[in-house]
Amino acid sequence: MTTANSSSAPPTDRRVRRTRATLQHALIGLVEERDLSQISVADVVDRAEVSRSTFYDHYRDVHELAEAACTSMIDDLIGVVVALAPIRPTPSGPPEDPDPTLTAFFAHFAEHAGLYRSLLGPTGSARVIEHVRLRTTVAAHSSGRLPAMDEASPPDTSDTSGNPHDVPAAFVAGALLGVATDWLLRGCPGTPTEMTTRVKPLLRALADGDYAPSTP
């Protein structure tokens, strides 16, 4: 069946924004209750109290809705990753918290543990995982070319086209997402601050190393 899909278009119409918000809110509630793989379009429209045709006016499937539903949370995550770029100075914090920015990264995952566990785990959405990975990598790459967070506009992390293969950016993004996902799937053992204490030395090793990318 051919379905209409306008999720990539700017939702300028108030009714469109309202409908999408309703569908996204419904999915977020369902994901907190059970795995994404167990949620159907019927479940979403029943929770949102809309018709199936209304759903398909906006999204192709539940996975596309999931990507849209977590966009704002991904954007929060991207902002943290930009601040964590290895070239940035280490944020000052109390002795018990060596890096408040990194702690905020793990706190973000913990706050939305149910959603991220379903979306990034083994039964989650490959589309969402790739979406998060690409945007995080682009953010880390872009931040490496900015003089300071308060001296330039935030990078456009939504456009992944034309980005060179940036090994440090890909390393930072993949490592952070990998550690956070493993932490989530294990039930978040240790507090966000304890995770910072463990991960910070690894990031510093990259920042302090003599990495020099080879030229082709």
TARAHU-V610502 format. One record per residue. N is the residue number from 1. RES is the residue in one small letter. PHI is phi in degrees with one decimal (NA if undefined). OMEGA is omega in whole degrees, 0 to 359 (999 if undefined). Layout:
n:N res:RES phi:PHI omega:OMEGA
n:N res:RES phi:PHI omega:OMEGA
This chain:
n:1 res:m phi:NA omega:177
n:2 res:t phi:-85.3 omega:183
n:3 res:t phi:-120.1 omega:176
n:4 res:a phi:-77.2 omega:180
n:5 res:n phi:-144.9 omega:181
n:6 res:s phi:-121.9 omega:185
n:7 res:s phi:-66.1 omega:180
n:8 res:s phi:-87.0 omega:181
n:9 res:a phi:-86.7 omega:179
n:10 res:p phi:-60.2 omega:181
n:11 res:p phi:-78.1 omega:185
n:12 res:t phi:-78.8 omega:181
n:13 res:d phi:-78.1 omega:183
n:14 res:r phi:-60.3 omega:179
n:15 res:r phi:-67.5 omega:177
n:16 res:v phi:-64.3 omega:179
n:17 res:r phi:-61.0 omega:181
n:18 res:r phi:-65.2 omega:181
n:19 res:t phi:-65.5 omega:179
n:20 res:r phi:-63.4 omega:179
n:21 res:a phi:-62.6 omega:179
n:22 res:t phi:-63.7 omega:179
n:23 res:l phi:-65.0 omega:180
n:24 res:q phi:-66.2 omega:179
n:25 res:h phi:-62.6 omega:179
n:26 res:a phi:-62.3 omega:181
n:27 res:l phi:-65.5 omega:180
n:28 res:i phi:-58.0 omega:178
n:29 res:g phi:-63.9 omega:180
n:30 res:l phi:-68.2 omega:181
n:31 res:v phi:-64.8 omega:177
n:32 res:e phi:-70.0 omega:182
n:33 res:e phi:-98.8 omega:182
n:34 res:r phi:-156.5 omega:183
n:35 res:d phi:-62.1 omega:179
n:36 res:l phi:-57.7 omega:182
n:37 res:s phi:-63.7 omega:181
n:38 res:q phi:-97.6 omega:183
n:39 res:i phi:-104.9 omega:180
n:40 res:s phi:-109.1 omega:175
n:41 res:v phi:-59.3 omega:179
n:42 res:a phi:-60.1 omega:178
n:43 res:d phi:-62.1 omega:183
n:44 res:v phi:-65.6 omega:183
n:45 res:v phi:-68.4 omega:177
n:46 res:d phi:-66.7 omega:180
n:47 res:r phi:-68.2 omega:182
n:48 res:a phi:-81.3 omega:181
n:49 res:e phi:60.4 omega:174
n:50 res:v phi:-130.9 omega:181
n:51 res:s phi:-86.0 omega:176
n:52 res:r phi:-62.5 omega:179
n:53 res:s phi:-63.2 omega:177
n:54 res:t phi:-64.3 omega:178
n:55 res:f phi:-57.0 omega:185
n:56 res:y phi:-72.7 omega:172
n:57 res:d phi:-69.6 omega:187
n:58 res:h phi:-119.7 omega:184
n:59 res:y phi:-138.0 omega:179
n:60 res:r phi:-77.3 omega:184
n:61 res:d phi:-160.5 omega:182
n:62 res:v phi:-65.6 omega:180
n:63 res:h phi:-65.6 omega:177
n:64 res:e phi:-65.9 omega:176
n:65 res:l phi:-62.3 omega:180
n:66 res:a phi:-61.3 omega:178
n:67 res:e phi:-61.2 omega:180
n:68 res:a phi:-66.9 omega:184
n:69 res:a phi:-65.4 omega:183
n:70 res:c phi:-99.3 omega:182
n:71 res:t phi:-57.9 omega:182
n:72 res:s phi:-64.8 omega:178
n:73 res:m phi:-71.5 omega:175
n:74 res:i phi:-62.6 omega:179
n:75 res:d phi:-61.7 omega:175
n:76 res:d phi:-60.8 omega:179
n:77 res:l phi:-62.5 omega:180
n:78 res:i phi:-59.7 omega:180
n:79 res:g phi:-60.0 omega:178
n:80 res:v phi:-69.6 omega:181
n:81 res:v phi:-62.6 omega:178
n:82 res:v phi:-58.4 omega:181
n:83 res:a phi:-68.3 omega:182
n:84 res:l phi:-91.7 omega:181
n:85 res:a phi:-52.7 omega:186
n:86 res:p phi:-56.4 omega:182
n:87 res:i phi:-77.1 omega:181
n:88 res:r phi:-73.8 omega:172
n:89 res:p phi:-63.8 omega:178
n:90 res:t phi:-68.0 omega:178
n:91 res:p phi:-61.1 omega:179
n:92 res:s phi:-82.5 omega:180
n:93 res:g phi:-152.3 omega:178
n:94 res:p phi:-64.6 omega:183
n:95 res:p phi:-53.8 omega:182
n:96 res:e phi:-77.1 omega:178
n:97 res:d phi:-133.3 omega:185
n:98 res:p phi:-67.3 omega:180
n:99 res:d phi:-158.9 omega:181
n:100 res:p phi:-57.2 omega:179
n:101 res:t phi:-65.9 omega:178
n:102 res:l phi:-65.7 omega:177
n:103 res:t phi:-62.4 omega:178
n:104 res:a phi:-63.8 omega:178
n:105 res:f phi:-59.6 omega:181
n:106 res:f phi:-72.0 omega:178
n:107 res:a phi:-63.7 omega:178
n:108 res:h phi:-60.5 omega:178
n:109 res:f phi:-64.5 omega:182
n:110 res:a phi:-64.7 omega:181
n:111 res:e phi:-63.8 omega:181
n:112 res:h phi:-116.5 omega:187
n:113 res:a phi:-57.3 omega:182
n:114 res:g phi:-61.2 omega:181
n:115 res:l phi:-67.4 omega:182
n:116 res:y phi:-66.4 omega:179
n:117 res:r phi:-61.9 omega:179
n:118 res:s phi:-73.3 omega:185
n:119 res:l phi:-78.1 omega:186
n:120 res:l phi:-104.0 omega:182
n:121 res:g phi:-77.9 omega:185
n:122 res:p phi:-63.6 omega:178
n:123 res:t phi:-105.5 omega:183
n:124 res:g phi:-87.8 omega:185
n:125 res:s phi:-106.0 omega:177
n:126 res:a phi:-61.7 omega:180
n:127 res:r phi:-63.9 omega:180
n:128 res:v phi:-69.0 omega:179
n:129 res:i phi:-57.6 omega:180
n:130 res:e phi:-66.8 omega:178
n:131 res:h phi:-60.7 omega:180
n:132 res:v phi:-64.1 omega:182
n:133 res:r phi:-61.4 omega:182
n:134 res:l phi:-64.3 omega:183
n:135 res:r phi:-68.7 omega:177
n:136 res:t phi:-67.8 omega:179
n:137 res:t phi:-64.4 omega:179
n:138 res:v phi:-61.9 omega:179
n:139 res:a phi:-63.1 omega:180
n:140 res:a phi:-65.2 omega:178
n:141 res:h phi:-64.5 omega:183
n:142 res:s phi:-63.4 omega:182
n:143 res:s phi:-65.4 omega:178
n:144 res:g phi:-68.1 omega:180
n:145 res:r phi:-106.3 omega:180
n:146 res:l phi:-99.6 omega:181
n:147 res:p phi:-66.9 omega:179
n:148 res:a phi:-167.1 omega:184
n:149 res:m phi:-62.2 omega:184
n:150 res:d phi:-99.1 omega:182
n:151 res:e phi:-113.0 omega:181
n:152 res:a phi:-152.4 omega:178
n:153 res:s phi:-69.3 omega:177
n:154 res:p phi:-59.6 omega:181
n:155 res:p phi:-67.7 omega:176
n:156 res:d phi:-84.4 omega:184
n:157 res:t phi:-86.5 omega:181
n:158 res:s phi:-83.6 omega:182
n:159 res:d phi:-104.9 omega:182
n:160 res:t phi:-98.0 omega:182
n:161 res:s phi:-77.6 omega:175
n:162 res:g phi:75.7 omega:179
n:163 res:n phi:-81.6 omega:178
n:164 res:p phi:-70.5 omega:177
n:165 res:h phi:-76.5 omega:183
n:166 res:d phi:-102.4 omega:185
n:167 res:v phi:-62.8 omega:179
n:168 res:p phi:-60.8 omega:180
n:169 res:a phi:-63.8 omega:179
n:170 res:a phi:-64.6 omega:180
n:171 res:f phi:-64.6 omega:181
n:172 res:v phi:-62.1 omega:182
n:173 res:a phi:-63.0 omega:182
n:174 res:g phi:-65.0 omega:181
n:175 res:a phi:-65.9 omega:181
n:176 res:l phi:-64.1 omega:180
n:177 res:l phi:-66.8 omega:179
n:178 res:g phi:-64.0 omega:180
n:179 res:v phi:-65.0 omega:181
n:180 res:a phi:-63.9 omega:179
n:181 res:t phi:-65.3 omega:178
n:182 res:d phi:-59.9 omega:179
n:183 res:w phi:-61.0 omega:179
n:184 res:l phi:-62.9 omega:184
n:185 res:l phi:-67.1 omega:177
n:186 res:r phi:-93.1 omega:178
n:187 res:g phi:85.7 omega:179
n:188 res:c phi:57.0 omega:175
n:189 res:p phi:-70.0 omega:184
n:190 res:g phi:88.1 omega:180
n:191 res:t phi:-79.5 omega:175
n:192 res:p phi:-54.5 omega:179
n:193 res:t phi:-65.5 omega:178
n:194 res:e phi:-65.0 omega:177
n:195 res:m phi:-65.7 omega:177
n:196 res:t phi:-60.1 omega:180
n:197 res:t phi:-60.3 omega:180
n:198 res:r phi:-81.7 omega:187
n:199 res:v phi:-88.0 omega:185
n:200 res:k phi:-53.8 omega:179
n:201 res:p phi:-60.3 omega:180
n:202 res:l phi:-69.1 omega:177
n:203 res:l phi:-67.4 omega:179
n:204 res:r phi:-64.9 omega:179
n:205 res:a phi:-62.2 omega:177
n:206 res:l phi:-69.6 omega:183
n:207 res:a phi:-66.8 omega:184
n:208 res:d phi:-90.1 omega:183
n:209 res:g phi:-73.7 omega:180
n:210 res:d phi:-98.9 omega:182
n:211 res:y phi:-71.2 omega:177
n:212 res:a phi:-135.6 omega:182
n:213 res:p phi:-63.0 omega:180
n:214 res:s phi:-76.9 omega:179
n:215 res:t phi:-95.6 omega:180
n:216 res:p phi:-67.0 omega:999
